[in-house]
């Protein structure tokens, strides 16, 4: 079967191994090492209390995309329409979307070696 040829995500193998040691400093997966601000925690609790945790629209929630557009206007003087902003839960998804939008069937994509294992 095809799934037997899928290799493990090496970074997660490293994380599992690192859990054996108390003094490990992690630089491998980009996990946040700071707690969310109290405002973020409060907003999360409110969302759960009001059962507001369903799927979002494909591009990401509109108020967030509007805030991002305002940020680009304020900080860089660049006008970006919210409908041209796509919010993803990480760069792996963003790269997959970029590849799907720009590559055609049969195109070649060069990836360095070593590279981030998910990009394979």
C-alpha positions in Angstrom: 0.0 0.0 0.0 1.1 3.5 -0.7 1.0 4.7 2.9 3.8 2.2 3.7 6.2 4.4 1.7 5.4 7.5 3.8 8.4 8.4 6.0 7.9 9.7 9.5 8.2 13.4 10.2 11.7 13.5 11.6 11.2 16.6 13.7 8.5 14.8 15.7 10.9 11.9 16.1 13.4 14.4 17.6 10.7 15.9 19.9 9.8 12.5 21.2 13.4 11.7 21.9 14.0 15.1 23.6 11.1 14.4 26.0 13.5 12.0 27.7 15.7 14.8 28.9 14.9 17.5 31.4 17.3 20.1 30.1 16.3 20.1 26.4 16.1 23.5 24.7 13.9 23.2 21.6 14.7 25.0 18.3 13.2 22.4 16.0 9.5 23.0 15.4 8.6 26.6 15.9 6.3 25.9 18.8 5.5 29.1 20.8 7.5 29.3 24.0 5.5 32.1 25.5 2.1 31.9 27.0 -0.7 33.7 25.2 -1.6 37.1 26.6 -4.5 37.3 29.1 -6.6 38.9 26.4 -6.1 35.9 24.1 -6.9 33.5 26.9 -10.1 35.4 27.8 -11.2 35.5 24.1 -10.6 31.7 23.9 -12.7 31.1 27.0 -15.5 33.3 25.7 -15.4 31.5 22.3 -15.7 28.1 24.0 -18.5 29.3 26.4 -20.5 30.6 23.5 -19.8 27.5 21.3 -18.0 29.7 18.8 -15.3 27.2 17.7 -16.5 25.9 14.3 -14.8 25.9 11.0 -13.9 29.3 9.6 -14.4 30.5 6.0 -11.7 29.2 3.7 -9.6 32.4 3.5 -9.8 33.0 7.3 -12.2 35.0 9.3 -13.0 38.4 7.7 -12.4 40.6 10.8 -8.9 39.1 11.1 -8.2 39.7 7.4 -9.5 43.3 7.7 -7.1 43.9 10.7 -4.2 42.5 8.7 -5.1 44.8 5.8 -5.2 47.8 8.2 -1.8 46.8 9.5 -0.3 46.8 6.0 -1.8 50.2 5.3 -0.6 51.7 8.6 2.9 50.1 8.8 3.9 50.0 5.1 1.5 52.3 3.3 0.4 49.4 1.2 -3.3 48.8 0.3 -4.2 45.1 0.4 -7.8 44.2 0.1 -9.0 41.6 2.7 -10.2 39.3 -0.1 -6.6 39.0 -1.2 -5.4 37.9 2.3 -5.4 34.2 3.2 -4.8 33.1 6.8 -3.4 29.7 7.4 -2.5 27.8 10.6 1.2 27.7 9.6 3.7 27.9 6.8 3.4 24.3 5.7 -0.2 25.0 4.6 0.8 28.3 3.1 3.4 26.6 1.0 1.0 23.9 -0.2 -1.5 26.6 -1.2 1.2 28.6 -3.0 2.4 25.5 -4.9 -1.2 24.6 -5.9 -1.8 28.1 -7.1 1.4 28.5 -9.1 2.5 25.1 -10.3 0.9 23.1 -13.2 0.7 19.4 -13.5 4.2 18.2 -14.6 6.0 21.2 -13.4 9.2 20.7 -11.4 9.8 22.1 -7.9 13.3 22.2 -6.6 13.7 21.6 -2.9 17.0 21.9 -1.1 18.5 19.0 0.8 18.5 19.3 3.8 15.0 20.9 3.9 12.0 21.0 6.1 10.7 17.4 6.0 7.1 18.3 5.4 8.0 20.0 2.1 8.9 16.7 0.5 
